[in-house]
Amino acid sequence: MMTNFVNRKRCPVCNNSSIIELLSIPYTHPNIVSYFKRLYSKYYYPEINIDYNLLDGANFCVAECETCGLIFHKEVANDFIMVKIYEEWTDIKHNFQINLKIHSPQYVFNHVNEIFHLLSLYNNKSPDKYKVLDFGSGWSQWSRVAIAFGLDVYGHELSLAKKQFAEKFGIKILSWEKLTDHQFDFINTEQVFEHLTNPLQMLEYLKKCIHSESIIKISVPDSSRLKDYLKTKIDWDYISDTDIFNAIAPLQHVNAFTRPNLIRMVESAGFIIIPAQKMPYLTIVNEENRDKKLKTLIKKIRNEIRACFSVENERPDTRTYILIKIK
Ligand SMILES: [Zn+2]
């Protein structure tokens, strides 16, 4: 049975049907079962209670588009299964605790830095006049920082527990249908597009929720080394959550973007890239160890500039990150 899965016969970025299957393993295969047990239990303690009856007949099937090079899952679980994963098969309270641990002060600071930069891109509009949407808001890490800045913050999220959590902080949760009632100045999508069955269509939908000067941020795992990785034999007993394999994590990361095919997608949806990306680290000037920190700052700015002018515009970190606006 495949009723809970969508079979993607065309590339979700360029819509070409010329695709090559790289691997295909049933979701009930012992390798996949042990992968879920080992890695999911780390995040969703004590045990992930997957109902394999609902996955029976579906495959972890990875394909590559011959036109744009996107590596993607051919078979994608629908929202019914996704809600099962995040709400029923897992321990949501433990997941929250794990998220608290992962998101260090540096991680929060990155959001502060990003929103600070974002505000500088608009002409000194008062913060409460910035209407922002955290699309796929998760545990509201980004939107809580946006609230602290005094912005007008909205969120969209599948998980009921995460929606309820967001609302405690004054984040206004919107349903899918209500998004187009709004014109957001900024839409944050942090680690979202790699999860979407129809990323291009989603981007086109989000275009209806913005105005001509709005900015959308897309941040996804960097999959530029995935193709080489897939040429080697996957050792299922040793995959870790920091492996390149994570870019195509079964059931979850269904699109493995590289910078070129991400750009191709946004351009075909009618967007352009904003060349100045993150402007980092503006807040350290009056701190202790200023000289040392300034040296680090200069190194980081140098990397930013190098990334902006390199051929593929690759950033030196593990994410592919772009800011876009309507062409
Ligand atoms: Zn393609």
Boltz pocket constraint, residues with backbone or C-beta under 6 A from the ligand:
constraints:
  - pocket:
      binder: B
      contacts: [[A, 11], [A, 12], [A, 13], [A, 14], [A, 15], [A, 16], [A, 65], [A, 66], [A, 67], [A, 68], [A, 69], [A, 70]]
      max_distance: 6.0
